[in-house]
Amino acid sequence: MRKSILSLLFILSAYPIFASSILIPMDVEGQKNHLKAYGITYWVLTKQQKVQWLLNYRGGSFLLPDGENIRKECQIRGVSFEVLSDGEAQSILDDIGSPSMNQEAVVLEKAPKVAVYSPKGNQPWDDAVTMVLTYAEIPYETVYDEEVLRDELALFDWLHLHHEDFTGQYGKFYGAYRAAPWYIEQKQNAEALATKLGFDKVSEQKRAVAQKIRNYVIGGGFMFAMCSATDSFDIALSAETVDICEPMFDGDPSEANYQSKLDFSRTFAFKDFVLERNPLQYEFSSIDMTTKRGNVPKESDYFSLMDFSAKWDPVPTMLCQNHTALVKGFMGQTTAFERKLVKPTVMVLGENKINGEARYVHGIKGKGFFTFYGGHDPEDYQHRVGDPKTELELHPTSPGYRLILNNVLFPAAQKKKQKT
C-alpha cells in the first residue's frame, strides 16, 4: 500500500500545477503592446469570461482567467503577460482592497457592442478611433445618419462620433477648400442625403441626428467624441430652434441675433460660448483653443491626467488609466476646450493648466455617459487634410491612444454607484 501511494505521488508530481490567473501588466516596464492588450481583454469578454480591471495597479493591469487559448492569443498578438498562482493573484487583490491603497478591482462582465458614426466612403482624413479599434482587433460597426434616424443606436452599447460637423457647415472648410473636388463632392452628397431623408437643408438633418444621439445617451448609452464632433455637437444642440448657417452652407441667411438665442441648457459639456460668424474662418466657436495656443510650443505640449480616488470615484479613475500621468499633446480642428466654458457638472480628466485648456472631459446625461477628447490623432501632432495615416505598429504603447481604449472598455464594467 505504501509503495502504491508513493507511486501515485510521483505521478502527480510529474504534472504541472496550472495557475489560475493571467496578469496583463500595463505599466511601462511590463507591457510591450498596451494597445493590443485591450484587444485581448475584449476578446476574453467575448468568450463569456469575466475580467478584473486593476485600477491604478501597474498602469491599470488586467487580471484574466488562465487558459492555454488565452496564453496563445497573447503570444500571437505580441501582448506581454504573467502567469500567477492562486496565492499570487489573491495577494494582489488583497493589497488592492486595502483602504490605504488608491486602487480598486473592477469586474468587466460583457464585451460592449461598438458603433462608429462615420460617413460612408473614403474621407480626406483618418479617424483615430477606427484606426485603434482595428489595430487592437476590437470589432465595430459603422452607422451614419440613416441608421441613427431609424433609431438603430439602441442596438449598441458604445458610440463613437467620427470627426464630424453637426452644425451643417461642412466642417468650416469653405474658406480654404471650397474649390477642391472632394469638398464639392462632399457637399453634393450631403445635400442628396438630406433630401432623401426628407429634410430641406443639411443643417436641419444634422440637428435631428444630434438630437437622436442625445436621446441615445439620455437613455443609457455611452458616447465618445473627438475633435470637431465634440463642440459642433453641443453647438447643434444649443441651436435646436435657430438658423446659424450662412447662405453658402444652406442657401439662406442666418437668423438675426442668433447668438442671443442659443440655449446652453440643452448642451452636454459647454456653456456661454460665442459662435464664429465668419464663414471663411476655420473655427466653430470660442470653445476651441487651437488659435489661443501661442504659448504652447510643440516640444512642451503635454497635458496631465487628473488623479482620482479609485475606490470612491472608479469611473473617472477607469477613464484615466495609463502608464504615465503626462500625455503628449496633439492638435485638430478642435484641439482643446476653453476651461472656463466647461460646465461645472462635467469632470475634467485631462488638462493643460498653463494654457487653461481642458483636453479630456467626461459627464453624465440622463442614464448615460459621454466623453469628449480634444484633438484629431494622438500620434500625429498637426494632422492636415491629405496627410498619410498613422501606422500604429510604430506606436504600440501610445498613452494618447490608451485613453480612447479606456472608453471602449468602460461599458463592460459592473455598474457601481459613484460616490461623488
C-alpha positions in Angstrom: 0.0 0.0 0.0 2.8 2.4 1.0 4.5 1.7 -2.3 1.3 2.4 -4.3 0.8 5.8 -2.5 4.4 6.8 -3.3 4.0 5.8 -6.9 0.8 7.9 -7.1 2.5 10.9 -5.6 5.4 10.6 -8.1 2.9 10.5 -11.0 1.1 13.6 -9.7 4.3 15.5 -9.2 5.1 14.9 -12.9 2.2 17.2 -13.9 2.5 21.0 -13.7 0.4 22.9 -11.2 -1.6 25.2 -13.5 -2.0 28.8 -12.4 -5.5 30.2 -12.1 -4.9 33.7 -13.5 -3.1 35.6 -16.2 -2.0 39.1 -15.4 -1.6 41.5 -18.3 0.6 44.3 -16.9 0.0 47.8 -18.2 3.0 49.6 -16.8 5.9 50.9 -18.8 8.3 48.1 -17.9 5.9 45.2 -18.1 4.0 45.7 -21.3 5.3 45.9 -24.8 2.0 46.4 -26.6 -0.5 48.3 -24.5 -3.0 48.9 -27.3 -3.3 45.2 -28.3 -3.7 44.4 -24.6 -7.1 46.0 -24.7 -8.0 43.8 -27.7 -7.0 40.7 -25.7 -9.2 41.8 -22.8 -12.1 42.5 -25.2 -11.6 39.1 -26.8 -11.8 37.3 -23.4 -15.0 39.1 -22.7 -16.5 37.8 -25.9 -15.9 34.3 -24.6 -18.3 35.0 -21.8 -15.5 35.1 -19.3 -15.1 37.9 -16.7 -12.0 40.1 -16.4 -10.9 42.2 -13.5 -9.5 45.7 -14.3 -7.0 46.5 -11.6 -7.3 50.3 -11.4 -4.0 52.1 -10.5 -2.2 48.8 -10.2 0.8 48.7 -12.6 -0.7 51.2 -15.0 -4.2 49.7 -14.9 -3.5 46.0 -15.5 -6.0 43.3 -16.4 -6.5 40.0 -14.4 -7.8 37.3 -16.7 -8.8 33.6 -16.1 -6.0 31.3 -17.0 -6.3 29.2 -20.2 -4.0 27.8 -22.8 -6.0 29.6 -25.5 -5.6 32.9 -23.8 -1.8 32.4 -23.4 -1.5 31.5 -27.1 -3.6 34.5 -28.1 -1.4 36.9 -26.1 1.7 35.4 -27.8 0.2 35.7 -31.3 -0.8 39.3 -30.7 2.5 40.2 -29.0 1.0 41.1 -25.7 3.1 40.7 -22.5 1.6 38.6 -19.8 2.5 36.9 -16.5 1.1 33.6 -15.1 0.0 33.8 -11.5 -0.7 31.1 -8.9 -3.9 31.2 -6.9 -2.0 32.7 -4.0 -0.2 35.3 -6.0 -3.4 36.6 -7.6 -5.2 36.7 -4.2 -2.3 38.5 -2.7 -2.6 41.2 -5.3 -6.3 41.5 -4.8 -5.9 41.7 -1.0 -3.4 44.5 -1.4 -5.6 46.4 -3.8 -8.5 46.0 -1.4 -6.7 47.7 1.4 -8.2 51.0 2.5 -4.8 52.6 2.4 -4.3 51.8 -1.3 -5.7 54.1 -4.0 -6.5 51.1 -6.1 -9.6 49.1 -7.0 -10.5 45.9 -8.8 -13.4 46.5 -11.2 -15.1 43.5 -12.8 -15.7 43.6 -16.6 -18.6 41.4 -17.5 -19.6 41.7 -21.2 -17.9 42.9 -24.4 -19.7 46.1 -25.4 -21.2 46.3 -28.9 -19.4 49.2 -30.6 -20.6 51.6 -33.3 -18.7 54.2 -35.1 -20.7 57.1 -36.5 -18.9 57.8 -39.8 -19.9 58.7 -43.4 -19.9 56.0 -46.0 -16.9 56.0 -48.4 -13.5 57.5 -48.1 -12.7 60.7 -46.4 -9.7 63.1 -46.9 -8.6 62.4 -43.2 -8.3 59.5 -40.9 -10.2 58.7 -37.7 -8.1 57.8 -34.7 -10.8 55.6 -33.1 -11.3 53.4 -36.1 -7.6 53.0 -36.5 -7.0 52.0 -32.9 -10.0 49.6 -32.9 -8.7 47.9 -36.0 -5.2 47.7 -34.6 -6.4 46.4 -31.2 -8.7 43.9 -33.1 -11.8 45.1 -31.5 -14.8 44.7 -33.8 -17.2 47.6 -34.6 -20.0 48.5 -37.0 -20.3 51.7 -38.9 -23.5 53.8 -38.7 -24.4 57.1 -40.2 -27.4 59.4 -40.4 -29.9 56.9 -41.9 -29.2 54.4 -39.2 -29.3 57.0 -36.4 -32.6 58.4 -37.6 -34.0 54.9 -37.7 -33.2 54.5 -34.0 -30.6 51.8 -34.6 -28.3 53.2 -32.0 -30.4 51.2 -29.5 -28.5 48.1 -30.8 -25.2 49.3 -29.5 -23.6 49.9 -26.1 -20.9 52.4 -27.2 -20.9 55.0 -29.9 -18.0 57.0 -31.3 -18.6 60.2 -33.2 -16.2 60.5 -36.1 -14.6 63.8 -36.9 -17.9 65.5 -37.8 -19.8 68.8 -38.2 -23.2 68.6 -36.7 -23.9 72.3 -37.5 -24.3 71.8 -41.2 -21.4 74.0 -42.2 -19.4 71.2 -43.8 -16.6 71.4 -41.3 -16.0 75.1 -41.9 -13.7 74.0 -44.8 -15.3 76.6 -47.1 -12.5 79.2 -46.7 -9.6 77.0 -47.9 -11.2 74.2 -49.8 -14.5 75.4 -51.4 -13.0 74.8 -54.9 -11.5 71.4 -54.0 -13.2 68.4 -55.8 -13.5 66.5 -52.6 -15.3 69.4 -50.8 -17.7 69.9 -53.7 -18.5 66.2 -53.8 -18.9 66.0 -50.0 -21.4 68.9 -50.1 -23.3 67.4 -53.0 -23.5 64.0 -51.3 -24.7 65.6 -48.0 -27.4 67.6 -49.8 -28.6 64.5 -51.6 -28.8 62.5 -48.4 -30.7 65.3 -46.7 -33.2 65.3 -49.5 -33.5 61.5 -49.4 -34.2 61.7 -45.7 -36.9 64.3 -46.1 -35.0 67.4 -44.9 -34.9 70.8 -46.8 -31.4 71.5 -45.5 -28.3 69.6 -44.3 -28.2 71.7 -41.2 -31.8 70.5 -40.3 -30.8 66.9 -40.9 -27.6 67.1 -38.7 -29.6 68.8 -36.0 -32.1 65.9 -36.0 -29.2 63.4 -35.9 -27.6 65.2 -32.9 -31.0 65.1 -31.1 -31.2 61.3 -31.7 -27.7 60.8 -30.3 -28.6 63.0 -27.3 -31.6 60.7 -26.7 -29.4 57.6 -27.0 -27.2 58.9 -24.3 -30.0 60.0 -22.0 -31.5 56.5 -22.4 -28.3 54.9 -21.1 -25.8 54.9 -24.0 -22.1 55.6 -23.8 -20.9 58.3 -26.3 -17.3 59.1 -27.1 -16.4 62.0 -29.4 -13.1 63.6 -30.6 -12.1 66.7 -32.4 -14.9 68.7 -34.1 -17.5 66.1 -33.2 -17.3 67.5 -29.6 -18.0 71.2 -29.9 -20.1 71.0 -33.1 -22.4 68.5 -31.3 -23.0 70.9 -28.4 -23.4 73.8 -30.8 -26.1 71.9 -32.7 -28.0 71.1 -29.5 -27.8 74.8 -28.3 -29.2 76.0 -31.7 -32.0 73.5 -31.8 -34.5 76.1 -33.0 -32.1 78.7 -34.5 -30.6 79.0 -38.0 -26.9 79.7 -37.5 -25.8 78.9 -41.1 -24.8 81.5 -43.8 -26.1 81.2 -47.4 -23.1 79.3 -48.8 -23.9 76.5 -46.4 -27.7 76.2 -46.5 -28.9 78.6 -49.2 -30.5 81.3 -47.0 -29.2 83.9 -44.5 -28.6 83.0 -40.8 -31.2 84.2 -38.3 -30.7 87.7 -36.9 -29.1 87.9 -33.4 -28.7 84.1 -33.3 -26.0 84.2 -30.6 -28.5 85.5 -28.1 -31.0 82.7 -28.9 -28.7 79.8 -28.1 -29.9 77.6 -25.3 -27.0 76.3 -23.2 -29.3 74.2 -21.0 -29.5 71.7 -23.9 -25.8 71.1 -24.3 -23.8 68.3 -22.8 -20.4 69.8 -21.8 -20.1 73.5 -22.7 -21.8 76.8 -21.7 -21.6 80.5 -22.6 -19.6 80.0 -25.8 -19.6 82.5 -28.7 -20.1 81.3 -32.2 -17.7 82.2 -35.0 -19.8 84.1 -37.5 -17.2 84.4 -40.3 -17.8 81.6 -42.9 -14.2 81.9 -44.1 -12.8 81.2 -40.6 -11.9 77.6 -39.9 -13.4 77.6 -36.5 -16.9 77.0 -34.9 -16.8 78.9 -31.6 -14.9 80.2 -28.6 -14.9 76.6 -27.2 -11.8 75.6 -29.2 -8.3 76.6 -28.1 -6.5 76.0 -31.4 -5.9 79.7 -32.2 -5.2 80.5 -28.5 -2.0 78.4 -28.1 0.7 80.9 -28.7 2.5 80.0 -25.5 2.3 76.2 -26.1 5.2 75.1 -28.4 5.2 71.6 -29.8 8.2 70.5 -27.8 6.5 71.2 -24.5 2.9 70.4 -25.5 1.7 67.9 -22.9 -1.4 67.6 -20.8 -1.7 66.0 -17.3 -4.3 63.3 -16.3 -6.2 64.0 -13.1 -5.7 61.8 -10.1 -9.0 60.4 -8.7 -9.8 58.0 -5.8 -10.1 54.6 -7.3 -12.4 53.3 -4.5 -14.7 56.4 -4.4 -14.6 57.5 -8.0 -14.0 54.4 -10.1 -15.5 55.9 -13.3 -13.0 58.8 -13.9 -10.2 56.6 -12.5 -11.1 54.0 -15.1 -11.0 56.5 -17.9 -7.6 57.9 -16.8 -5.8 54.5 -16.6 -2.3 54.9 -18.2 1.3 54.1 -17.8 2.1 57.9 -17.5 0.2 60.8 -16.0 1.6 63.2 -18.6 0.3 62.7 -22.2 1.8 64.2 -25.3 -0.5 66.9 -26.8 -1.8 66.8 -30.4 -3.9 69.2 -32.5 -7.1 69.1 -34.5 -9.8 71.3 -35.8 -10.9 71.3 -32.1 -7.6 70.8 -30.2 -8.8 71.5 -26.7 -11.6 73.2 -24.7 -11.6 76.6 -23.0 -11.6 75.6 -19.4 -13.9 78.3 -18.2 -16.6 77.2 -20.8 -16.8 73.7 -19.4 -20.0 73.2 -17.3 -19.3 72.7 -13.5 -21.2 69.4 -13.6 -18.6 68.0 -16.1 -15.4 66.3 -14.9 -12.1 67.4 -16.4 -10.0 64.3 -16.8 -7.0 65.9 -18.5 -5.8 69.5 -18.7 -3.1 71.8 -19.7 -3.1 74.2 -16.8 -0.6 76.6 -18.2 -2.9 77.5 -21.1 -6.2 77.0 -19.3 -7.2 74.0 -21.5 -9.4 71.1 -20.8 -8.2 68.3 -23.1 -10.3 65.4 -21.9 -13.7 65.7 -20.2 -16.5 63.3 -19.0 -20.0 63.7 -17.8 -23.4 62.1 -17.2 -26.5 62.8 -19.2 -29.7 61.1 -18.0 -28.9 57.4 -17.6 -25.9 57.6 -19.9 -22.3 58.9 -20.2 -20.3 61.0 -22.6 -16.6 61.7 -23.0 -15.1 64.5 -25.2 -11.4 64.2 -26.2 -9.8 67.2 -27.9 -7.5 66.8 -30.9 -7.5 64.5 -34.0 -4.8 61.9 -33.8 -2.7 61.3 -30.6 0.4 60.3 -32.7 0.1 62.9 -35.5 0.8 66.3 -33.9 -0.8 68.5 -36.6 -2.8 66.3 -38.9 -3.8 68.0 -42.2 -6.1 67.1 -45.0 -4.3 64.6 -47.3 -1.7 63.5 -44.7 -0.9 59.8 -44.7 -2.5 57.7 -42.0 -0.7 56.9 -38.7 0.9 53.5 -38.5 0.1 52.2 -35.1 2.6 49.4 -35.4 5.1 52.2 -34.7 3.2 53.4 -31.6 2.0 50.3 -29.7 2.4 51.9 -26.3 0.8 55.3 -27.1 -0.6 56.9 -23.9 -2.9 59.1 -26.0 -4.5 56.2 -27.8 -4.9 54.3 -24.5 -7.4 56.9 -23.4 -9.6 56.0 -26.3 -9.5 52.3 -25.4 -10.3 53.0 -21.8 -13.6 54.4 -23.0 -14.2 51.4 -25.2 -14.0 49.0 -22.2 -15.9 51.4 -19.8 -19.4 50.0 -20.6 -18.2 46.5 -19.8 -17.7 47.4 -16.1 -20.1 46.3 -13.3 -22.1 49.4 -12.6 -21.3 50.8 -9.1 -22.9 54.0 -7.8 -20.5 56.8 -7.9 -19.8 58.3 -4.5 -19.3 61.9 -5.6 
